[in-house]
Amino acid sequence: MFSWLRKKRTEATAEAGTGQAQASASGVPGADSSWPNAAQWLQRLEWTVLKRLDGQLQGDYRSLFRGSGLVLADLREYQAHDDVRHIDWNVTARMQTPYVREHQEDREIAAWFVVDLSASVAFGSGPTSKRHLACSIVTVLSKLLSQHGNRVGLMLFTGQDRAHSVVPARSGRRHLLHIVHQMLQASQAPNQAQAVQTSALGAWLAQAQSVLKRRSAVFVVSDFISSTGWEKPLAQLARRHEVVAVRLRDPLETAWPDNTGMLLVQDAESGEQLLVDGNDAAFRQRFAQQAQDREAALLESLSQAGVDCLELNTDEAMDQALLRFAQLRKRASQLSTGGPAASLGKQRLAQAGGVHA
């Protein structure tokens, strides 16, 4: 009897091993071969991106974020969005003007990723799509944060009003692989084939505000192509948390290529189709002007909300964009603490290169 049980267990183990081998060969189970499994995805990014960033973004004990730590970083005048609990009453009494204290963030922080994987993020004019870029940047930042013991959480949205999945903030390699697996699984072909995957960024940010109880570093990863009304929830989220907008871009979204002829284009989220003439210079000019207006409005909204913006392009190396963003944050910190004014010119050059703060 027991030998029969052992035989059955051996057969089941062999079948499971065969299934795992087939899944490894094809990436995530039921997925396209272009999407590897979580371990392969992480290993690939460790060699292509993380090795280049090792030791260049920040020190082992100092963070680029300011918040609820114990080390005093700066004193500045009170602003309307500041927490009254941070007012330094001694300095306020001497200066006759309200002043608040800014502290260096604790070494161990909770980082949350609010990730937009709606239909518009699936677009890509080259070999790399915005969805591919979103999964890569979340993996890289999660690895950089978790390797020092910081906790990482995930809120994943694929087009519904509510989150597709919420992964609580934890640390460790197994937890990191779980986050990567959740993103890759949500990026597979069956989900992309859904009829409606509209972006509801405002509702997503409101849900994130209700889920995140303690002060955290929040990375909003999206192309910010959504219906209006997300600006207020983003500003409310930034009042309590350290928010960084990670914007996904594709070069074809800002300039229409020449000599494309008559094309039938379709909105990825609404399904609306439109026949356009790519040879019409006036059409290309209107397209570029609308893209510039949308860009200016987006940056103005992020600036009013007090949110820094890391812009990632599908045709650009990710490590270079991250290094520019880290250098810009450090320069902004130096300026706020009385650093050399010459850094302001470099800051504007960095902004022109695609990273805004």
N, C-alpha and C positions, 0 to 999 in steps of 0.2 A: 504493500500500500504506500509506504513512504517512498520507495523507489519510484513508484508511478507519479507521486507528487513532485519528486525531484526532477523527473523527466519533463513534466508539464512546465515546471518553473524554468528549466533550461531552454525549452522551446520558446516560452514567452520572452525570456531575456534575449534570445537570439533575434526574435522578431523585432523587439524594441531597438536593439542595436542596429538592425538593418534600416529601420525607420529613421533613426537619428542620423545614420550615415547618409541616407538619401536627403534628409532635410539639410544637412551641412553642405551637401553638394549643390543644392538649389537655393541656399539662403534660408530665409524664414519659411516655415512650412506653408505651402500654398502660395508662395510669393514668386515674383519675377526674379530671375537669376541676377539682375542688376542690383538687387538689395540683399547683401549678405546677412548672416545672423549677427547677434549682438557682439559676440566675442570677436568675430572677424572684423566687424566694423570698428570696434575699439582698437584692436591691434593695428589696423591700417592707419587710423588717425594718430596713434602713438608714434608711428614711424614718420608720417608725412607732415604732421603739424606740431605735435607736443614736443618732440625732440628739439625742434627749432626754437620753441618758446621757453625751454627749460631755463629758469633763473633769470629771464629777461623782463617778465611782467612786473614783479614786485618782490620784495624781500620776504624772508621766511616769517617774520613777526609783525610786519607792518602791512596794513591793507590800504587799498585805494578808497575805501568807503569810510564815511564818518557817521557816527551815530551814538549808540548807548554805551560806549566803552568808558574806561577810567582815565585814559591819557588825554589831557587837554590839548586840542589842536589849534583852536582859534577862538577869538572873541569878535563879535560883529554886532551891528545894530539890529534890533528886532524888526522883523518883517511880518506882514499880515498872516502868512502861512505857518509861522513858527509856533512851536509848542510853548506855552507859558511856563511850563515846568523847567525849561532850560534857561530861564532868565537869571542872569547873575545880578543879584540885588546890590551887592557891594559896588560893582562897577557902575551900575545904573544910578546909584546915589551920588557917586563922584562926578559922573559925566552929565547928569540931569537928562539922560536919554536912555531908554531901555536897551540893554545889551543882552545877548544870549551867548551861551557857551557851546562850542562845538568840540566833540571828543573824537579821538581816534577809535575806530571801530574795534571791538574785541577780535582777537585772533580767530576764534571759532564763531562763525556766523551761520545762520540758516539762509540758504540761497534757494529761491523758488524760480522756476521757469514757467512762464505763461506762454504756451506755444500755439501758434495759429497754423493748422494744417488744412485749411479750407481749400476749396477748388482753385482759387486764384494763386495759391502758393505752389501748385503743381506745375506752373508755367516755367519754361526755360528755353531760351533761344539757342543755347549751346548744349554741350554734353552734361552740364550741371544745372539742375532745376533749383528753384527757390526752396522746394520741399527738401531736396537733398542737402542744400546749404543749411536749412534750419536744423535738421537732424545732426549735422556735423558740428555746428557751433554749440549746440546744447551738450553734445558729447564732450567736446574739448573743454568748455567751461566747467562742466560737472567734474571732469577728471582733475582739472587744476584746483578746484575748490576742495574736493573730497580727499585729495592726497595729503592735506594737512589736517584732516580730521573734521572739516566742516560738513555740516549736514546739507543735503540737496534734496529738493522736492520738485514735483512736476504737476502742472495742470495742463492737460492736452485737450485741444478743441479741434474738431473736424467739420464744423458747420452747424452743429446743433446749438440751441440756446444754452444748454448746460454742458458741462465738461464731459468729454468722451471718457476720460479717466483722470483720477487724482491719485498721485503717489505721494504719501507722507514723506516729510524730510527726514532722511536718515543718512548714515555714512557707511563706507565700506565698498569693496569691489563688487560684491554680489548685488548690492543695492544699485550701484552704477549700471551694471549689466541689465538689471531689471528695468531701469529707466530707458536705456537704449532699446531694449526689446519692445517696450510699450510704443516708442516712437516709430520704430521700423514696422511693427505690426499694423499701426494705424496708417502707414504710408503705402500699403499694398494696393494692388490693382482692384480688388473688390470694393474697397472704400472709394477709390477714385471714380468708379463707375456710377456712383450714386447720382440721382438726378438733381438733387438740391444740396448744395454745400455752401450756402451763403455765409458771409462773415458777419458776425454780430459782436464786434469788438467791445462795444459799450457794455453789453450784458456780461461778457466774459470778464471784463475788468471789475465790474460790480460783484460778480461771484468770487473773484480772487480776493477782493477786499473783505468779504464775509468769511472766507476760509482762513486767511492769514491773520491770526490773533496777535502774535508777537512781531516786533520789528524785525524785518528781514531785508535782504538784498533781493530785489525782484527784477528779473530779466523778461521783458515783454518781447517775444520773438514773433514778428509778423511783417507782412508787406504793407500794413496799414491801409489796404484797399478795402474799405468797409463803409457802411452807411454812416452818416454823420451822427454825432451825439456821444462819441467815445472820449471827447476831450475832457469833459467834467469828471467822469469816473477815473480817468488817468490822473488828473490833478489831485483828486481825493486820495487815491492810492499813494501818490508821491508825498503827501503830507505826513504819512505815518511810516513809510518804508523808503529805502534807498532804491529808486527805480532807474533802470537803464533800458532804453528802447533799442532793440536790435532790429534794424530795418533791413529787409531782404529786397534786393533790387536786381533787375535785369536790364542790360543796355537797350534792348528793344522797346522797353517801356518809356523811354525818354526821346528816342529819335527813330522815325520810320525809315527803313532802308530805301535807297533809290531803285528805280526800274524793277519794281515787283509786279507790275501789271495789275489786272483785276483780280481781287482776292475776296473770298468769302470768309469773314472773321466772325468768331462766336465768343460771347461773354461766358467765361468758365463757370460763373456762379448762377447767373440768371438764365442762360441758354439763349439769349437774344442774339440774332444773327444780322450781319450788316455787310453789304457788298461795297467795297471801297476800291478806288483807283490809286494804286501806289505810284503811278507815273505822274500824278497831278502834283505839281510843286506847291500849289496853294493848300492842298490837303495836308501835305507833309509839314508845311509851316504852321497850320492850325494845330496839328497834332503836337508839334514841339512846344508851341506856346501854351497849350493846355497842360502839358507835362510840367513846364516851368511854373505855372500858376499853382498846380497841385503840390509841387515840391515846396514852394515858398509858404503856402498855407500850412503844410504839415510841419515844417520846421518852426513856424511861428507858434503853432499849437503846442509843440513839445517844449519850446522855450518858455511859454507862459505857464506851463505846468511844472517847470523846474526840473525837467528830465533830460539827461544827456542822451545822445543818439550815436550809436555805433552802426555805421552803414556797411553792409556786406554786399558785394556785387558777385554775380555768378561767374564773371570772367576774371576775378581777381583772387590772388592768393590770400587765404584766410589769416595766416600768421602775420602778414604785413599789416592788414587792417587792425588786428588786435594790438600789435606793437604801437601803431600810430595812436590808437585810442588810449592806451596806457600812458604814453608820453604826454598826451594832451591832458589827461586827468592830473598827472603830476605837475604839469606847468600851471594848471588852474589852481591847484593846491598851493603852489609857491606864490602865486599872485595874491591869493586870499590871505596869506600869512606874511605879506610884505616882501615877496621875492622880487627879483630884478624885473623892471618894466619891459626890458627887451624881450622877454619871453612872450609878450602879447603878440608881437609880429609873427613869431614862430607858431603861435596858437592859430592865428588866422591862416597861415600857410597850411597848417594841418587840416583846418576846416575845409579849405579849398581842395585838399586831397581826398575828401570823402568822409571825414569823421567830424561830427559836430558835437559841441558841448555848450 
